[in-house]
Amino acid sequence: MHNFPRPTTATVSSARTPVPGTCPECGAESLARYRVMSEGGWWLVVKCGQCLHSVSREPGPLLGAFVPLGAP
């Protein structure tokens, strides 16, 4: 049996940090940086909020938001 509380929301979302600049694909000024889970694990991405074009993608934290006890 798990001791984790049941989620209170119907969806899960990741906090998005606005990034200055324009999308090279559509020209919109709505870039944001956030974590995503994709093939190969967690990634830190910068994407356009209008057309979802990926501006950059780099490997993220190995365990995502999970921080093991005793980790620095």
N, C-alpha and C positions, 0 to 999 in steps of 0.2 A: 504494500500500500504506500502511495506517495503522500508526502506532507505538503505538497504545493497547493496553494489555493486555486480554485477554479477561476478561469478568466471571467472578467466582468464585461468585456467588450466582444462584439461579434467579429471584429477584424483586428489584425495586427498591423502596426505601421512603424516605420523607422523615422527618427527625427532627421529632418533635412536642414542643412545649413546653406543659406544662400551664398552663391559664389559670384563675384563681379565678372562681367563679360557677356558676350553674345554667342548664341549657338552658331557654329559654322555651317550647319545644315539649313536652318530656317530663319536665322537672324533674330530670334526672340531673345530678350534679356531675362530669361528665367532659368538660369543654371543653378543647380543645387548639388551638394555633396552629401552622400549617405552610404550606409552599408547595405549590401544585398547578399543573399545566399544564392549561389549559382553553381554550375558545374565546377568542380575543383575547390569548393568551400566558400568562405566569406571573402567579399571584395569591397573595397572602398571605391566608389564610382562618382564621377561628376557627369550628370545627365541634364538634358534640356527638359523642362517641365511641360513644354508644348508638344514636341514631336518625339520625345524620349531618345533622341540621339545621344550616344555615349561619347563624351568628350575625352574622358580618361578613365582608366580602370587599373587598379593596383591591388595586390593581395592584401586582405584585411587581417584582423586578429584571428589566430588559429581557432579559437573556440567561440568566436563571435562576442556576444555580450557577457558570456559566462566567465567569471573570474574564480579560479580554484582557491580554496583556503590556503593561506600561507604564500600566495603569489605576491610579488612586489607591485 
